[in-house]
Each structure stands twice: as C-alpha cells, then as structure tokens.
Amino acid sequence: MGFEHTSVMPQEVHEHQNLKPGNICVDCTLGGAGHALATLKAILPGGTLIGIDQDFDAIEHAQQILHPFKENTLLFHSNFSDLPRILTSNGIKGVNSILLDLGFSLNQLKNGNRGFSFNKNEPLDMRMDIRNDLTAFEIINSFQENELTDLFFKFGEEKFSRRIARRIVEKRKETPIHTSFELAQIVSNAIPAKFVYSQRIHPATRVFQALRIAVNRELEQLENFMKIAPSLLLKKGRLCVISFHSLEDRIVKQAIRKFESGCTCPKDLPVCLCGFVPQMKSIFKKPLIPTKEEINVNPMARSSKLRVAQKI
C-alpha cells in the first residue's frame, strides 16, 4: 500500500506519553503505525497496545508492522469514539495513555483513490471508512447552495465560500462533478486570481478540508470523545492529541481547560460552591509545535500542534 512510517513529533509524543513497561496504551489513529511501534517498544515487557483506525488499509498495514508484538497488540477497525465499548468488551477499566494523531495519512493522499488529493483525478469519495454512507460526491452534487456555503465557511474557514458554492451549483447543472480534479479546478476558477497567486496553499485546500471533515464527521467525533476522555484514563494517565488545524485544536484546548478549571461560580465568591472537581491538568500551557528540522523532512507536520494533559 506504500504506507509512510513518518510520525509527527515522534520524540515529543514519546517523551510526554510518560510510558513504562506493563502500561496499557491506546493509539486511536494508527495511520502508518509509527507511533504505535514506538509505544509498544516502551511498554514491553507486559504492556498492551490497543490500536484503532477507521481505515481498514491502516489496520492491515499495522498487522504487518506490529506482527513481532502480536501477543501484546489488540487492533480494531473502528472510530476512536468506539473506545469505551472496546475497553469494556476486553475487560479493561482504564488505560495509562491515549494518543490521537488527527492528521490523515500520506497513504490516503497518495494511494487511497478516494479523492483526498486535489492534484489527482480520483472519485469524489473522501470516506476514511468506506462502510459509511455519505460521500463527498453526494455533498457536492446534492447539497443546496447555502448548505455548501455554510459547510465551506464553518469547516474550511474559506472566505470565498459563497462564490465557490455558487460556481459548483452552476457547474453541476451542466453535468455532475465526479472527480477531485474537476472540483479543484472549479474552486480555483471561483477565487479571484490575485488571491490564488498570493496564497501559500493550493486554492482548493480549505474546501477539501471542509469536505473531509463533513464526510467523516471529524469534529463531532472529536468533541464527543473529548467529553469522556478522563473517564477512560487511569490516575496519572496521559492524553496526547496532535491536531492539524485551528478547529480541532480549539476543541481539544477548550475541553482540557474545562476539565482543568471548569468552576462555574462567580469569580468574587471566596470558595467554590458549584462542586467542580478538576479532572485533568495540562502538562504545558502552550501546545508544542514541530521543529524546523522536522518540517523540512516532513512538510505535512508544519501545521501540527501537540497538547498533553494528565488525569489527576
């Protein structure tokens, strides 16, 4: 499948997972299994790695890479939001470490044939889990103009969302929009030329991001997971989250802040009366970002941020 083994911020993640032999750890987004392999080596002997990915290609790849440690590995083709059920069904009451690497893998971009890349002529699919019903093709060819506008603005923070939505609706009246390359061309032509040439990123980047998020319900899944994350960790267990855009990072930051200092009492009260008990503590105030050296080696890491919190 041509999976890349490059993990984002591997040293930082490894350091702040605070792993020990015998730990039970979860990699919620296996991808190329780079983080999973490093985690396994740190928790042996006696440790257990639970690996989850909604892309079956990633599961098959992880089975090969982690085969030498199969006795210490449990792999699941699922979304990380299914972790509570996975733990319960395996008789596990809590874990020492949970890692979420929210970026999609280079394999999905290069070899997935699902329309993630705006530089390829692939079917407009964008499902990470092909068992799901909704595709990017359906969104692009059936959503109302105002729905497309809202989607591109909310999930892509695209300031030309209205112009792009209008152009898409005009084009699909002539013929359905079938491929990623067709869509990328339509988006590029909808944006004023002076903005196309002044941007550092491809003009279709934000629209493709918005579609991927919508198809896979990424923000909804993350928001729901963050609400229950502390309940899945053992005392002093750590949650590590690598996000790749501001919408994800905001959800993670606000959730951790709420677990840390979610008291709802008026600030002038001398004591807390709402009964708030802190559940987690941030390991550092600001997120860690990759070094320039790492970005040179792995350009996909450039927008990543790592946040780490520990259960109290």
N, C-alpha and C positions, 0 to 999 in steps of 0.2 A: 504493500500500500504506500510505501515511500514516506512513512511517518518520520517527522523530525523529532530528535530527542532533546532539543534545546529547551530548557526550562527558564522561565523568567525569575530573576533574582534568586537563583538556587542557594547561594551562600546565606543570604539574609533569611530566607524561609527556613533553612536547616538550623540556623542559629536560634531563631525565635520560636520554633516549634518546641524547643526545650525537651527533646526526646531522650528516653532512657530504655535500656533493654527491658523487655517484658511489657512495654506500653501497648495499648490498643489505639490505633490511629485510623483516621478516615481521610482518604483523598477523594473528595466529592466530584472532581472533574479530571479524570485520568489523563485525557489527551494523549500525548506521546509517552506517558508513564515515567518521565524523567524524575519528577518529584517523588513519585511512588517508590521508585527504585532506591533513591537516597534515603527515604523514610524507612524502608524495610531494613536496610543495612544498619541503621541506627538503633532499631528496636529489637534486633536479634541478640542473643537467643531469647526465645519465649514470647516475642511480640506477635501481634496480629495486625495486618493491614487490611482494611475494608476499602475496596476501590469501586467507584461508581462512575458511570458515564452513560449519557443518553444516546451516544453514537455507537452503534454496535461494532463498527470498524475499530474504534478505540479499545473496546473490550477484547476483541480478537488479538489486537496488537499487544495489549498488556499481558494476555495469557502467554504469549511468546517471550516477551521481555522478562516477565516475573516468574517464568517457569521454574528456575532453580529454587525459588522460595515458595512453591505452591502450597506447601504444608502450613505456611504462615499467612496465606493470602485468601481473601474472600472477594470475588468480583461480581458486580451486579449491573446488568443492563437496565438502567433506570435514571430518573432525575434525582438530584440530591435532595429534593423536597420529600423523597420517599425514605430518607434516612431513619426517622423514628420507627417505621414499620420494620425496616431491615434489622435494626438493633434488637427490637422486641422479639422478632421471629428467630433470632440467633441467641437469645438469652443474655444479651449484653445490656447492662443497666446504665453504662456511661463510658465515655472514651477520654483518652488523655490529650488528643489533638485532632482538630478538624481543619482541613485545608480546602479552600475554594480558590481555584485559579479560573477566573471568569472569562478569560480570553478564549477565542475559538482557535483550533489548531491549524498549523500551516498545511497539514494534510487535507483538512476540509477545504481550504482555499485553493490548493493546487490539484488535488486528486478526487475531491468529493463528487464532482459533476452534478452539483446541486445549486449552482448559480450564486455562490457566495462571492465570487470574484467579478468585478466589473470589467476586467480585461479579457474575459473568456466568453465564448458563445455557448453557454450552458443553459439547460432548462431552468426556468424561474421557480425554484423549489424552496431552498433555504431552511428546510427542516433538519435539525440536528438528529431528531429521532423520526425515522421515516414511518413509524407507526401512527404518528399524529395526522390529523385530517387537513388542517389549514396549511396552505402553501402560499408563497409569495405571488405565484401566478393568479391565484384566486383574489388576493388583496388588490393587486394592480388592475385586474380586469373586471372586478365586480364592485369594489367599494365606491361610494359616492364621492364626488369631488371634494366636498367639505370634510369627509372622513379621511381621505388621503392627506389633505392639508393638515388636519389636526395630528395625524399619525407622524408625518414628517417633521412637524414642528416639535411635538412632545417628545418623541423618542430619538429624533436625529438632531434637534436644535437647529434645524435648517431654516435660515431666514428667508429663503426664496420658496418656501413650501407651497404657497398659493400658486405661484407661476408654474411650478413643476407639476402640481396636481392638475392644473388646467390643461397643460400640454399633454399629459398622459391620457386624460379623458378624450381630448381631441384625436389623438393618435389611435386609441383603441376602437374608436368609431369606424375607422378605416379597416383595421384588421387587429385581431388580438395580439397583445405583446407577449411573446413566448419566451424570449431568452434574456439573460443578464446583459449581454452586449447591446441588444436592442434598447433595453431600459436605460443603460448607461449613456447611450447616445442621445436619447430623448431628454434625460436630465441635463446633460451637458449643454444641449441646444436651448434649454429653457432658461439657463442662467446667463445674465448679461456678460458679454465677452470680457470686459475689463475685470470682472470678479473671477472668471475662470482662470485667467492668466496670472492673477495676483495671489491665488491660493497655493499653499504648500501641499495640500492634499488633492486627490482627484475630485472633480466636482460632484461625482456621484457617491462619494464616501458616506455622507450623512444619511442619504436616502437608503442606501444599502444597509447601514447600521440600523435604521429605524425599522426596516422590513424584517431583518433578522430578529430583532428584539420582539416585534409583534408576533411573528410566526411561532417563535419558541417560548413566548410569554416569559421572557427572561427577567424582567424587573418584578413582575408579580411573584414569580417563583422565589427570587432573592428576598423580597420583602417578607414573604411568609416564612421563609427559612430563618431569617434573622430574628424573628419574634421568638422562636423556640430554641435557638442555638444554645443558650446557657443550660437548658434542661437536658441537653444531650452530653454535656461535658461533666467529667468528674471534678472534684475540688482541685484547683490549680491547673486544670486542663486549659489548653490554649486554642483559640480560634484565630486562624490566619486567613486573610482574604486579599487576593490580588484582583484589583479592578482595573478596567481599561478606559473608562470614560466617566464623566462627571456624574451622570445619572446613577450609575452603580455605586460610585464612591460615596455619594450623598446618602444613599440608603444605608450603607454599611456604617458610615460615620454617625448618622442620627440614631441608629439602633444601639450602637455601643454607648453613645452618650446617654441614652435613656436608661440603659442598664447600670450605668455608672452613677448618674446623678439625676434620676427621674422624679425627684421630690416635687409635688405639685402645690406645696404650701406657699403662702405669700412670703416674700423674702424678708419682711420685717418681723416675722414670728421668731422668737428666740429658740424654739425647739420644733422638730418635725412632728406634725400631728396626722399626716396622711398615711403613716405606716410604711413609707418606702424603705426598702432594704436593698442596698447596692448588690448587684449580682456579678458584675464584671468590672475589671479595671484595665484601662489602656496601658500597653507596655511603653508606648511613646506618644507624645501629643500630636505630632505631625506624621503623616504617612511617609514611609521610606520610598524612595524612587531609585531606579536603576542608575548605575554609574555610566559615565560617557563611554567607558571601555565596553561595557555590556551592550549598550545601544549600537555601537559600531559593529559588534559581532552579530547582534540580533536586533535589527531595526524595529521588529514588532513589539519590542519591550518599551519603546520610547514613551508611551502614554501610561504605563502601568504605575500603580500605587499599591503598596502593601500596608495593611493595617492589622495589628495584632492586639488581642485582648485576652485576659486571663480570668477564669472563673474564680470568684472569691470563696 
